[in-house]
Structure formats: structure tokens, C-alpha cells
Amino acid sequence: MSATHPDPVAELLRHAATTYIAPRFRRLADDDVMQKAPGEWVTTVDREVEAFLTPELRAL
């Protein structure tokens, strides 16, 4: 992609990183981390990013 036509997926990932991930990096409370299944960990940030990205990516 050229500078005049940014990659929409890259833009969505950049937004997710700056809005959801970076502000909470290494700042999660104990109750922000849970197990989906034995050995499968997920954070509230993971779920927030998924909730943001899923409809955005489907719309592309």
C-alpha cells in the first residue's frame, strides 16, 4: 500500500493498539485476567480489542 492509500487493516490494528492495548500494558488488575479454559488465559483488554475489531474487519 502506498502512503496515499493506507492499509485499512493496519489502521485498525494501530487504533486498537493505541486505544486499548498500550494504555493498559502492564497495568492490569488481578480481576482483568481470567481463564477461558484450563491453560487458556484472556484479559479484559483482549475482549475489548476483539469487540472493536470484529465488526470493523467484517465491514472491510
N, C-alpha and C positions, 0 to 999 in steps of 0.2 A: 504494500500500500504506500502511496505517496503522502507527503505532508499535507497536501490539499484534500486528500480523502483518507482520513484516519480509519483504522480498523475498528469497527463498532464493538467487536468482542473485547479488544484490548482496552477500549474506552470504558466499557462496563466493568472490566476487572480492575482498572485503575480507580474507578469510582468506589467500588466495593472495598478496595484496599485502603483508600484514604478516609472513607466514611465509617466503615465498620471495623476493619482489622487493625490498622495502625493505632487508632486511639486507645484500644484496649489490649494491645500487645503487652504481655507480661503483667497485666493488671486485672486478671480475672479473680473473682471471689471464689471460694470453695463451691458455692452453690451454682456457679456458672459452668461447672464441669460435671458431666454425668455419663453413665454407661448406657449405650443403646442395647448392647448385648455384652456378655462376658468378653472382656478384652477390646471392646469397640467403644472408644471414648468420643464424645461430642461436646462442644461448648455452645453456649448461647450465641456466641458470635458466628459459629458455623451455621446455626439455624437461621440467624438473621441474614447472613450472606446468601444462603440458599433461597430464602423467601424473596430477596431482592432479585437475584439473578434468574431464577426460573422463569418468571413471566417476561422479563426483559429479553432473555435469549430466545424464548419461543416467538417473540414478536419480530425477530430479525428475519 
